[in-house]
Amino acid sequence: SSALKRDRRLYEEGNASVKNIVDKLIILANKALTCGPWSVMDKPDDSVAASGDKHDYFHLSPYYWPPSKEAAKNPNSVWKRRDGKRYPGTSMHGPGSNNFDRSRLSDMQYNTTILSLAFFMTGKDEYAQVAARNIRTWF
């Protein structure tokens, strides 16, 4: 966007305010280089979407519960809404969240956004390479 281009120009010109922000971005980006990659394939084999394809993104509706543990595997079972009571594993980064894709997707998006912005502002290829690796690995 034009605002990002303006800020990159100001950064290159040594604007103190923009430099301070980009310096903080670089700290985050350098940490992001050490994280990931993430994939929809990282969930357990028994935790897949109704399609049965592990490549499909999978996250349950947090307030709906199966009538039984066995029924949870049946895509035709009728789930009941329990207002205010989350199904285990559906809270972001909560216990059991590794059974679903939501937390991994959030981490990948955050990490890749930081790396992409850092690449845009600095031109450092390593940021772009790791961001691209994140996207390729996810799918």
MOPEPE-V731252 format. One record per backbone hydrogen bond with DSSP energy under -0.5 kcal/mol. NH is the residue of the N-H (numbers start at 1). CO is the residue of the C=O. E is the energy in kcal/mol with one decimal. If there is no record, write none. Layout:
((NH	CO	E) (NH	CO	E))
This chain:
((5	1	-2.1) (6	2	-2.4) (7	3	-2.5) (8	4	-2.5) (9	5	-2.3) (10	6	-2.6) (11	7	-2.4) (12	8	-2.7) (13	9	-1.8) (14	11	-1.3) (15	10	-2.9) (19	15	-2.8) (20	16	-2.2) (21	17	-1.5) (22	18	-2.8) (23	19	-2.7) (24	20	-1.5) (25	21	-2.1) (26	22	-2.7) (27	23	-1.6) (28	24	-2.0) (29	25	-2.8) (30	26	-2.7) (31	27	-1.6) (32	28	-2.5) (33	29	-1.6) (34	31	-1.7) (35	32	-1.5) (40	138	-1.5) (42	39	-1.7) (43	40	-0.8) (47	44	-1.9) (49	53	-0.5) (52	49	-2.3) (54	52	-0.7) (56	53	-2.0) (64	61	-1.5) (65	80	-2.9) (72	68	-1.1) (73	70	-1.3) (74	71	-1.4) (75	73	-0.7) (77	74	-1.8) (79	77	-0.6) (80	65	-3.0) (82	63	-3.4) (85	82	-2.3) (86	84	-0.6) (87	62	-3.2) (89	95	-0.6) (90	87	-1.9) (94	91	-2.4) (97	94	-2.3) (99	96	-2.1) (100	97	-1.6) (101	58	-3.0) (105	101	-2.8) (106	102	-2.3) (107	103	-2.4) (108	104	-2.7) (109	105	-2.7) (110	106	-2.6) (111	107	-2.7) (112	108	-2.6) (113	109	-2.3) (114	110	-2.4) (115	111	-2.4) (116	112	-2.4) (117	113	-2.6) (118	114	-2.4) (119	115	-2.4) (120	116	-2.5) (121	117	-2.4) (122	118	-2.4) (123	119	-3.1) (125	123	-0.6) (127	124	-1.2) (128	124	-0.9) (129	125	-2.7) (130	126	-2.2) (131	127	-2.1) (132	128	-2.5) (133	129	-2.1) (134	130	-2.3) (135	131	-1.8) (136	132	-2.6) (137	133	-2.7) (138	134	-2.2) (139	135	-1.5))
